[in-house]
Amino acid sequence: MDAAGLNYSDIEPIIVNSAIEAAQAFRDGKCDLAVVWSPDDEDCVAKVPGAHILMSSKDAQNIIADCFFAKDEWVQANKEIVNKIVKGWMIGAAEINSQDASKHQAAEVLSVKLGGTSDTWYGMLGKVRVCTWGDNMRFFGLDQTWTGMTGEKLYTKMSKIYRMINYVRGDIPSWEQTAYTDAIQNLQGELGSDARSVAQGAKVYSAPTAQLATKAAVSSKPISITFTTGSAVLDDNAKQIIEFKFADIMNMSSNRIRIEGNTDNTGSPDGNRALSRQRAQSVAGYLSSKFNVNGNRFVIVGNGADRPVADNSTDMGRAKNRRTDFQLLSE
């Protein structure tokens, strides 16, 4: 929703107790969009005419969606057990990612414990990457070289959102009070040199093609960034706006990003198109250097004044048209 410029007030939420119930509600026609688990995603597409998978965890790199929870008093009294549980899980995750036999074994266990066939679970495991020790080092803020998404950023952001929509009430513990990192840190010596346990590598992007400039976007988010007249140089305020409104979206996905610069109708058409492209390139250059993003991930487009969203005959309209659109592409 955030990547598409939508607010919670723009939708009519349907509250269910699980992703399984969400999938059933979608199949029954009770909602137009649902967040589901695999293999329910493919089942929904197969059974609902015209249905599409808009986004999946394949596009959301470096995010750990599932965590272990335990009472603090139990953790403090059973640290050795906690260490062994985490170690076993991290080793198992590495084996599932790297060994087909382990993936089949895990699929068999899931079919016995949760139902369904082992083939179905094997197919699901083939579409995901189980998070390793290295991924957890990044997620829990223990890898000081990491500039991408972390658990603290996600936790803080979602705490604000859940409070805003009245999903939670009362005090929300801080990330420091919630996260227990000793078990991950304690594995440094044992798993730090295991190639199977390293964090997920950066996605490799080929040079963007001309077709990507016009390809339909998964989502589009317009952001107003002010430039000095005739300039494509980002000032500090513009950089803060970009970071605040788009950096998290970028860091939570691996999608290609199309940056489209737009102007009002002041000036010549050719000059506006050139300037808008230069401004879009400035935004991409800043994101690339600030967050260590491969430059090939960005698709740069300069629309000039060709795609107004408001009336250029008024100051307010022209201000709305001087915008930068950030779009996520499926490739």
KEKE-3310 file (N, C-alpha, C; in steps of 0.2 Angstrom, whole numbers, plus 5000, padded with zeros to 4 digits):
npx = (5004:5009:5019:5012:5006:4995:4984:4978:4965:4960:4956:4944:4946:4946:4945:4953:4958:4969:4982:4977:4963:4962:4965:4954:4943:4946:4945:4931:4926:4924:4933:4944:4957:4970:4982:4992:4998:5010:5006:4994:4993:4995:4984:4973:4975:4972:4959:4951:4945:4954:4963:4978:4995:5002:5013:5026:5036:5047:5051:5054:5068:5079:5071:5064:5050:5045:5046:5054:5045:5046:5044:5052:5057:5058:5068:5079:5081:5085:5095:5105:5097:5090:5100:5104:5092:5091:5104:5102:5091:5096:5106:5098:5091:5101:5104:5092:5092:5103:5104:5096:5091:5088:5078:5068:5066:5062:5050:5043:5041:5033:5022:5017:5015:5007:4998:4992:5002:5018:5024:5018:5022:5036:5037:5033:5044:5053:5051:5055:5067:5075:5079:5095:5109:5118:5108:5101:5110:5111:5097:5095:5103:5116:5126:5137:5140:5129:5116:5103:5086:5081:5076:5073:5069:5058:5050:5048:5042:5030:5024:5020:5010:5001:4996:4990:4980:4972:4975:4982:4983:4988:5004:5018:5032:5049:5060:5073:5069:5062:5069:5080:5096:5108:5109:5111:5122:5131:5134:5143:5157:5155:5147:5150:5160:5155:5150:5137:5129:5130:5124:5110:5115:5117:5105:5108:5108:5104:5109:5096:5083:5075:5062:5058:5055:5042:5035:5021:5018:5020:5017:5015:5021:5019:5030:5033:5047:5057:5066:5079:5075:5077:5088:5096:5100:5100:5094:5097:5085:5077:5083:5081:5067:5066:5072:5064:5051:5053:5064:5063:5054:5061:5071:5065:5061:5066:5063:5064:5067:5058:5061:5053:5054:5045:5038:5031:5022:5030:5043:5052:5046:5056:5067:5061:5059:5072:5077:5069:5073:5086:5084:5078:5088:5097:5091:5091:5105:5108:5101:5107:5121:5119:5113:5120:5115:5114:5117:5111:5098:5089:5078:5077:5067:5062:5049:5045:5034:5024:5015:5004:4996:4988:4980:4989:4987:4986:4994:4994:4991:5002:5012:5009:5012:5025:5034:5040:5039:5039:5041:5038:5044:5040:5050)
npy = (4994:5006:5008:5011:5023:5023:5025:5018:5022:5021:5009:4995:4986:4968:4959:4944:4928:4922:4918:4908:4909:4921:4918:4909:4918:4926:4917:4915:4926:4937:4947:4959:4958:4950:4944:4931:4914:4903:4887:4893:4904:4901:4892:4901:4909:4900:4896:4908:4917:4928:4932:4938:4936:4949:4953:4945:4935:4933:4944:4952:4955:4951:4952:4946:4937:4929:4925:4918:4918:4921:4920:4932:4929:4915:4914:4920:4911:4900:4900:4892:4882:4890:4894:4882:4879:4889:4888:4875:4878:4887:4880:4870:4878:4883:4871:4867:4877:4874:4860:4848:4836:4839:4848:4840:4832:4841:4845:4833:4832:4844:4840:4830:4836:4848:4844:4841:4837:4830:4834:4846:4854:4854:4860:4873:4876:4877:4890:4899:4907:4901:4910:4913:4912:4923:4931:4934:4941:4953:4957:4959:4970:4967:4967:4978:4983:4983:4992:4990:4985:4982:4973:4982:4994:4990:4985:4997:5005:4998:4998:5011:5012:5001:5007:5018:5014:5008:4995:4990:4992:5002:5002:4999:4989:4994:4991:4987:4982:4971:4963:4949:4945:4938:4924:4923:4931:4923:4912:4916:4912:4898:4897:4908:4906:4897:4894:4891:4898:4911:4928:4932:4935:4950:4955:4953:4964:4966:4978:4990:4989:4996:4993:4992:5005:5008:4998:4990:4995:4988:4995:5012:5027:5044:5057:5073:5083:5096:5106:5118:5131:5126:5117:5102:5097:5089:5096:5096:5095:5089:5076:5071:5070:5060:5049:5047:5044:5034:5026:5015:5007:5003:4996:4985:4977:4968:4973:4980:4997:5011:5027:5041:5057:5072:5088:5105:5114:5125:5132:5125:5110:5100:5105:5103:5089:5084:5090:5084:5071:5072:5076:5064:5055:5061:5058:5044:5042:5047:5038:5026:5028:5031:5020:5009:5003:4994:5002:4998:4994:5004:5012:5025:5038:5053:5063:5076:5088:5080:5072:5077:5079:5087:5104:5114:5128:5134:5139:5130:5118:5117:5115:5102:5095:5095:5083:5068:5051:5036:5019:5002:4988:4972:4966)
npz = (5000:5004:4994:4984:4986:4994:5008:5024:5026:5013:5010:5013:5026:5029:5043:5047:5055:5051:5038:5030:5032:5025:5012:5009:5010:4999:4989:4990:4986:4995:4996:4987:4987:4995:5008:5008:5011:5003:4998:4995:4987:4973:4972:4974:4962:4953:4955:4955:4943:4933:4943:4950:4956:4965:4972:4980:4992:4986:4980:4991:4998:5011:5023:5037:5040:5050:5067:5082:5098:5115:5133:5143:5156:5155:5144:5150:5160:5153:5144:5138:5132:5123:5115:5109:5102:5093:5086:5080:5072:5063:5057:5050:5042:5033:5027:5021:5011:5003:5000:4991:4996:5009:5008:5003:5014:5024:5018:5019:5033:5035:5029:5036:5049:5046:5036:5019:5004:5002:4991:4987:4998:4995:4983:4987:4996:4986:4981:4990:5001:5015:5029:5035:5047:5044:5038:5049:5057:5050:5051:5064:5067:5069:5060:5056:5043:5036:5027:5023:5026:5043:5058:5068:5061:5054:5065:5072:5063:5060:5073:5074:5064:5067:5079:5075:5067:5077:5080:5090:5107:5122:5130:5119:5119:5117:5103:5108:5120:5116:5107:5107:5106:5109:5106:5093:5091:5098:5089:5081:5080:5077:5065:5057:5047:5039:5023:5019:5028:5026:5023:5012:4995:4986:4973:4956:4943:4926:4913:4911:4900:4885:4884:4898:4901:4898:4903:4912:4929:4945:4956:4960:4966:4969:4973:4979:4975:4978:4967:4963:4951:4935:4939:4943:4954:4970:4985:5003:5010:5000:4999:5012:5011:5001:5007:5018:5012:5003:5004:5013:5007:4995:5001:5006:4996:4981:4968:4952:4950:4943:4940:4937:4931:4931:4925:4926:4914:4911:4901:4887:4878:4874:4882:4895:4896:4895:4907:4917:4916:4920:4933:4938:4937:4946:4958:4958:4958:4970:4979:4976:4980:4993:4999:4994:4982:4967:4952:4940:4944:4943:4932:4922:4918:4909:4908:4906:4903:4899:4906:4915:4931:4936:4933:4923:4923:4935:4950:4960:4953:4944:4954:4958:4947:4946:4950:4956:4951:4958:4954:4956:4947:4940:4935)
capx = (5000:5014:5023:5007:5004:4988:4983:4974:4958:4959:4953:4940:4949:4942:4949:4953:4963:4975:4982:4973:4956:4962:4964:4947:4939:4947:4942:4924:4924:4923:4938:4947:4964:4972:4989:4991:5004:5010:5004:4987:4993:4994:4977:4969:4975:4969:4952:4948:4946:4957:4967:4985:5000:5005:5019:5028:5042:5053:5053:5056:5074:5082:5065:5062:5043:5043:5051:5052:5044:5047:5044:5059:5060:5060:5074:5084:5083:5086:5099:5108:5092:5089:5106:5104:5087:5093:5109:5099:5087:5101:5110:5093:5089:5106:5104:5087:5093:5108:5104:5089:5088:5086:5072:5063:5065:5058:5043:5039:5039:5028:5016:5014:5013:5002:4993:4995:5006:5025:5026:5016:5027:5042:5036:5033:5051:5057:5050:5057:5074:5075:5084:5101:5113:5120:5102:5099:5115:5108:5090:5095:5107:5123:5131:5138:5141:5122:5113:5097:5081:5082:5070:5071:5066:5051:5046:5046:5037:5023:5021:5016:5005:4996:4993:4986:4973:4969:4976:4985:4982:4992:5011:5021:5039:5054:5064:5078:5066:5059:5074:5085:5101:5113:5109:5113:5129:5135:5135:5148:5163:5153:5143:5153:5164:5151:5147:5130:5126:5131:5118:5108:5119:5114:5103:5112:5103:5107:5107:5089:5081:5071:5055:5056:5053:5035:5032:5016:5021:5017:5014:5017:5021:5022:5033:5035:5054:5058:5073:5079:5073:5083:5093:5094:5104:5096:5097:5097:5078:5075:5086:5077:5060:5067:5073:5058:5045:5054:5070:5061:5050:5066:5075:5061:5060:5071:5060:5067:5063:5058:5060:5050:5054:5040:5038:5025:5023:5034:5049:5051:5045:5063:5071:5058:5060:5079:5078:5066:5077:5092:5082:5077:5095:5100:5087:5094:5112:5108:5099:5113:5127:5117:5111:5124:5111:5116:5114:5106:5092:5085:5076:5077:5063:5060:5042:5044:5027:5019:5010:5002:4991:4984:4979:4995:4985:4986:5001:4994:4992:5009:5016:5007:5015:5032:5034:5044:5035:5043:5037:5041:5042:5040:5057)
capy = (5000:5012:5009:5013:5029:5022:5025:5013:5024:5020:5002:4993:4980:4963:4956:4937:4926:4919:4919:4903:4911:4926:4915:4907:4924:4928:4912:4915:4933:4942:4953:4960:4957:4946:4942:4924:4910:4898:4887:4896:4909:4898:4890:4907:4911:4894:4896:4914:4920:4935:4934:4938:4937:4956:4954:4939:4936:4932:4951:4955:4952:4953:4953:4940:4938:4924:4925:4915:4922:4917:4925:4935:4925:4909:4915:4921:4905:4894:4902:4886:4879:4894:4894:4876:4879:4894:4885:4870:4881:4890:4874:4867:4883:4883:4864:4867:4881:4871:4853:4846:4831:4842:4851:4835:4830:4846:4845:4827:4834:4849:4837:4826:4841:4853:4842:4842:4832:4832:4837:4853:4858:4854:4866:4879:4877:4879:4896:4904:4906:4901:4915:4910:4915:4929:4936:4936:4946:4959:4959:4961:4975:4965:4967:4985:4985:4983:4998:4989:4984:4979:4972:4988:4998:4987:4985:5004:5008:4994:5000:5017:5010:4998:5011:5023:5010:5005:4988:4988:4998:5002:5003:4995:4989:4996:4986:4985:4978:4965:4958:4945:4944:4934:4917:4924:4933:4917:4908:4919:4907:4892:4898:4914:4904:4892:4898:4890:4902:4918:4932:4932:4940:4955:4953:4955:4967:4968:4985:4991:4989:5001:4991:4994:5012:5008:4992:4992:4995:4984:5000:5019:5032:5050:5061:5080:5084:5103:5108:5125:5132:5124:5113:5095:5096:5088:5099:5092:5094:5084:5070:5069:5067:5054:5044:5046:5042:5029:5021:5008:5003:5001:4991:4979:4973:4968:4975:4986:5004:5016:5034:5046:5064:5076:5095:5108:5116:5131:5131:5121:5103:5097:5106:5100:5082:5083:5092:5079:5065:5073:5075:5057:5052:5063:5054:5037:5042:5048:5032:5021:5030:5031:5013:5004:5000:4993:5007:4995:4992:5010:5013:5032:5041:5060:5064:5083:5090:5076:5068:5081:5076:5093:5109:5118:5135:5137:5138:5123:5113:5116:5112:5095:5092:5095:5078:5062:5045:5030:5013:4995:4984:4965:4963)
capz = (5000:5005:4988:4979:4988:4997:5015:5027:5025:5006:5009:5018:5028:5032:5048:5048:5060:5048:5031:5027:5031:5020:5006:5008:5009:4992:4984:4991:4983:5000:4996:4981:4988:5001:5009:5009:5011:4998:4991:4993:4982:4967:4972:4972:4955:4949:4956:4954:4936:4932:4949:4949:4961:4964:4975:4984:4996:4982:4979:4997:5001:5018:5028:5041:5042:5055:5072:5088:5103:5122:5139:5145:5162:5152:5141:5155:5164:5149:5139:5135:5128:5118:5110:5105:5097:5087:5082:5076:5067:5058:5053:5046:5037:5028:5023:5016:5005:4999:4999:4989:5000:5015:5006:5003:5021:5027:5015:5022:5040:5035:5026:5042:5054:5044:5031:5012:5001:5003:4984:4988:5002:4992:4978:4991:4998:4981:4979:4995:5004:5022:5032:5038:5052:5041:5037:5056:5059:5047:5053:5071:5067:5072:5055:5055:5036:5032:5026:5021:5031:5049:5062:5072:5057:5053:5071:5074:5058:5061:5079:5073:5060:5071:5084:5071:5065:5083:5080:5096:5112:5127:5129:5115:5121:5112:5100:5113:5125:5113:5103:5111:5100:5112:5103:5086:5092:5101:5084:5077:5079:5074:5058:5053:5042:5035:5017:5018:5033:5025:5021:5005:4991:4982:4967:4950:4938:4920:4911:4910:4893:4883:4886:4905:4902:4897:4906:4917:4935:4950:4960:4958:4972:4967:4978:4977:4977:4975:4964:4961:4944:4930:4942:4944:4960:4976:4992:5009:5011:4995:5001:5017:5008:4997:5012:5022:5009:4998:5006:5016:5001:4991:5005:5008:4990:4976:4962:4948:4952:4938:4942:4932:4932:4928:4926:4924:4907:4910:4897:4881:4879:4874:4888:4901:4896:4897:4914:4921:4916:4924:4940:4940:4937:4952:4963:4957:4960:4978:4982:4974:4984:5000:5001:4991:4977:4960:4948:4935:4946:4942:4926:4922:4913:4909:4905:4905:4905:4895:4910:4921:4935:4938:4929:4923:4923:4942:4954:4964:4948:4942:4959:4959:4941:4947:4955:4954:4952:4960:4952:4956:4941:4941:4932)
cpx = (5004:5017:5018:5004:4997:4989:4978:4966:4956:4956:4948:4942:4944:4946:4948:4958:4969:4976:4978:4966:4956:4961:4957:4942:4940:4944:4934:4921:4922:4927:4941:4954:4966:4979:4988:4998:5004:5009:4997:4987:4992:4986:4972:4969:4972:4961:4948:4949:4949:4962:4974:4989:5003:5012:5020:5034:5048:5056:5055:5062:5075:5076:5064:5055:5041:5048:5049:5051:5044:5046:5051:5061:5062:5067:5080:5086:5085:5090:5103:5104:5091:5094:5106:5098:5088:5099:5106:5095:5091:5104:5104:5091:5095:5106:5098:5088:5098:5108:5096:5086:5085:5079:5066:5061:5061:5051:5039:5037:5033:5021:5013:5011:5007:4997:4996:5000:5013:5027:5024:5020:5034:5042:5036:5040:5055:5056:5052:5064:5073:5080:5089:5104:5115:5114:5100:5103:5113:5102:5091:5100:5114:5128:5132:5139:5134:5119:5105:5092:5083:5076:5068:5067:5059:5047:5043:5041:5030:5020:5017:5010:4999:4992:4988:4980:4970:4969:4978:4984:4987:4999:5014:5029:5043:5057:5069:5075:5063:5064:5079:5090:5107:5114:5112:5121:5134:5137:5141:5154:5161:5151:5146:5157:5161:5148:5140:5126:5127:5124:5116:5112:5114:5111:5107:5107:5107:5105:5100:5088:5076:5064:5053:5054:5046:5031:5027:5020:5017:5013:5018:5016:5024:5025:5035:5042:5055:5065:5073:5078:5079:5088:5091:5098:5099:5099:5095:5089:5075:5077:5082:5070:5061:5068:5067:5052:5047:5060:5068:5057:5056:5070:5071:5059:5066:5069:5065:5063:5064:5057:5059:5050:5048:5040:5032:5026:5027:5041:5047:5050:5052:5067:5068:5059:5068:5080:5075:5070:5083:5090:5081:5083:5098:5097:5090:5101:5112:5106:5104:5119:5125:5116:5114:5119:5114:5113:5109:5099:5087:5084:5074:5072:5062:5054:5041:5037:5021:5014:5008:4996:4986:4984:4985:4993:4985:4993:5000:4994:4999:5014:5015:5011:5022:5034:5039:5040:5040:5039:5041:5039:5043:5047:5062)
cpy = (5006:5013:5011:5020:5029:5023:5020:5015:5023:5013:5001:4986:4975:4959:4948:4935:4923:4920:4914:4905:4917:4923:4912:4913:4926:4924:4913:4922:4938:4948:4953:4958:4954:4945:4935:4920:4906:4891:4889:4901:4907:4895:4895:4909:4906:4894:4902:4917:4927:4937:4934:4939:4944:4956:4947:4940:4935:4939:4955:4952:4955:4955:4946:4941:4934:4924:4920:4920:4918:4922:4926:4930:4918:4909:4916:4915:4899:4896:4897:4883:4883:4894:4888:4876:4884:4891:4879:4872:4884:4885:4871:4872:4883:4876:4864:4871:4878:4864:4851:4840:4833:4845:4846:4832:4835:4846:4839:4829:4839:4845:4833:4831:4845:4850:4844:4837:4835:4836:4845:4857:4859:4860:4872:4881:4879:4886:4901:4902:4906:4905:4911:4914:4922:4934:4938:4941:4953:4961:4962:4967:4974:4966:4975:4988:4986:4989:4997:4989:4980:4978:4978:4993:4996:4987:4992:5007:5004:4996:5006:5016:5007:5002:5016:5020:5007:4998:4985:4994:4997:5003:4997:4995:4991:4990:4983:4980:4971:4960:4955:4943:4940:4928:4918:4926:4927:4912:4910:4915:4901:4892:4904:4912:4899:4896:4897:4895:4909:4922:4931:4937:4945:4953:4956:4958:4968:4975:4985:4992:4994:4999:4992:5001:5013:5002:4994:4990:4991:4989:5007:5023:5038:5054:5068:5081:5091:5104:5115:5125:5130:5120:5106:5092:5095:5092:5094:5090:5088:5077:5067:5066:5061:5048:5042:5043:5036:5024:5015:5004:5000:4995:4985:4975:4973:4970:4980:4992:5008:5022:5038:5053:5068:5084:5098:5110:5122:5129:5127:5114:5099:5098:5103:5092:5080:5085:5087:5073:5066:5073:5068:5054:5054:5059:5047:5037:5043:5041:5026:5022:5029:5024:5008:5000:5000:4998:5004:4993:4998:5010:5021:5035:5049:5061:5071:5085:5086:5073:5072:5077:5081:5098:5114:5126:5138:5135:5131:5118:5112:5113:5104:5091:5091:5090:5072:5056:5039:5024:5007:4991:4976:4962:4969)
cpz = (5000:4998:4983:4981:4992:5005:5018:5026:5017:5005:5014:5020:5030:5036:5048:5053:5057:5041:5027:5026:5026:5013:5004:5007:5002:4987:4984:4988:4988:5000:4989:4981:4995:5002:5011:5009:5005:5001:4990:4988:4975:4966:4971:4965:4951:4949:4955:4947:4936:4938:4947:4956:4960:4966:4979:4988:4992:4980:4985:5000:5008:5023:5031:5043:5048:5061:5078:5094:5110:5127:5141:5151:5160:5149:5145:5159:5160:5143:5135:5130:5122:5113:5106:5100:5091:5083:5077:5070:5061:5054:5048:5040:5031:5024:5019:5010:5001:4997:4997:4994:5007:5014:5006:5010:5025:5024:5018:5029:5040:5033:5032:5047:5052:5039:5024:5010:5002:4996:4984:4992:4999:4987:4982:4993:4992:4978:4985:4997:5011:5025:5036:5044:5050:5040:5044:5058:5056:5050:5060:5072:5070:5066:5053:5048:5033:5032:5024:5027:5037:5053:5066:5068:5056:5059:5073:5069:5059:5068:5078:5069:5064:5076:5080:5069:5071:5083:5087:5101:5118:5125:5124:5117:5115:5109:5105:5118:5122:5110:5108:5105:5103:5108:5096:5086:5094:5095:5079:5075:5076:5066:5054:5047:5037:5029:5016:5023:5031:5023:5014:5001:4988:4975:4961:4945:4932:4918:4909:4902:4891:4885:4893:4906:4901:4900:4911:4924:4940:4955:4958:4964:4970:4973:4976:4980:4974:4973:4963:4953:4939:4932:4943:4950:4966:4982:4997:5011:5006:4997:5007:5015:5005:5002:5016:5019:5004:5000:5009:5011:4997:4995:5007:5002:4986:4969:4958:4950:4946:4941:4937:4934:4928:4930:4925:4916:4905:4906:4891:4882:4879:4880:4895:4901:4898:4905:4919:4921:4920:4931:4942:4941:4944:4958:4963:4960:4967:4981:4981:4979:4991:5003:4998:4986:4970:4956:4942:4937:4944:4934:4926:4916:4914:4905:4903:4907:4902:4899:4916:4924:4938:4932:4929:4923:4929:4945:4957:4959:4946:4947:4959:4953:4942:4952:4952:4956:4953:4958:4953:4950:4943:4939:4933)
residu = (MET:ASP:ALA:ALA:GLY:LEU:ASN:TYR:SER:ASP:ILE:GLU:PRO:ILE:ILE:VAL:ASN:SER:ALA:ILE:GLU:ALA:ALA:GLN:ALA:PHE:ARG:ASP:GLY:LYS:CYS:ASP:LEU:ALA:VAL:VAL:TRP:SER:PRO:ASP:ASP:GLU:ASP:CYS:VAL:ALA:LYS:VAL:PRO:GLY:ALA:HIS:ILE:LEU:MET:SER:SER:LYS:ASP:ALA:GLN:ASN:ILE:ILE:ALA:ASP:CYS:PHE:PHE:ALA:LYS:ASP:GLU:TRP:VAL:GLN:ALA:ASN:LYS:GLU:ILE:VAL:ASN:LYS:ILE:VAL:LYS:GLY:TRP:MET:ILE:GLY:ALA:ALA:GLU:ILE:ASN:SER:GLN:ASP:ALA:SER:LYS:HIS:GLN:ALA:ALA:GLU:VAL:LEU:SER:VAL:LYS:LEU:GLY:GLY:THR:SER:ASP:THR:TRP:TYR:GLY:MET:LEU:GLY:LYS:VAL:ARG:VAL:CYS:THR:TRP:GLY:ASP:ASN:MET:ARG:PHE:PHE:GLY:LEU:ASP:GLN:THR:TRP:THR:GLY:MET:THR:GLY:GLU:LYS:LEU:TYR:THR:LYS:MET:SER:LYS:ILE:TYR:ARG:MET:ILE:ASN:TYR:VAL:ARG:GLY:ASP:ILE:PRO:SER:TRP:GLU:GLN:THR:ALA:TYR:THR:ASP:ALA:ILE:GLN:ASN:LEU:GLN:GLY:GLU:LEU:GLY:SER:ASP:ALA:ARG:SER:VAL:ALA:GLN:GLY:ALA:LYS:VAL:TYR:SER:ALA:PRO:THR:ALA:GLN:LEU:ALA:THR:LYS:ALA:ALA:VAL:SER:SER:LYS:PRO:ILE:SER:ILE:THR:PHE:THR:THR:GLY:SER:ALA:VAL:LEU:ASP:ASP:ASN:ALA:LYS:GLN:ILE:ILE:GLU:PHE:LYS:PHE:ALA:ASP:ILE:MET:ASN:MET:SER:SER:ASN:ARG:ILE:ARG:ILE:GLU:GLY:ASN:THR:ASP:ASN:THR:GLY:SER:PRO:ASP:GLY:ASN:ARG:ALA:LEU:SER:ARG:GLN:ARG:ALA:GLN:SER:VAL:ALA:GLY:TYR:LEU:SER:SER:LYS:PHE:ASN:VAL:ASN:GLY:ASN:ARG:PHE:VAL:ILE:VAL:GLY:ASN:GLY:ALA:ASP:ARG:PRO:VAL:ALA:ASP:ASN:SER:THR:ASP:MET:GLY:ARG:ALA:LYS:ASN:ARG:ARG:THR:ASP:PHE:GLN:LEU:LEU:SER:GLU)
# end
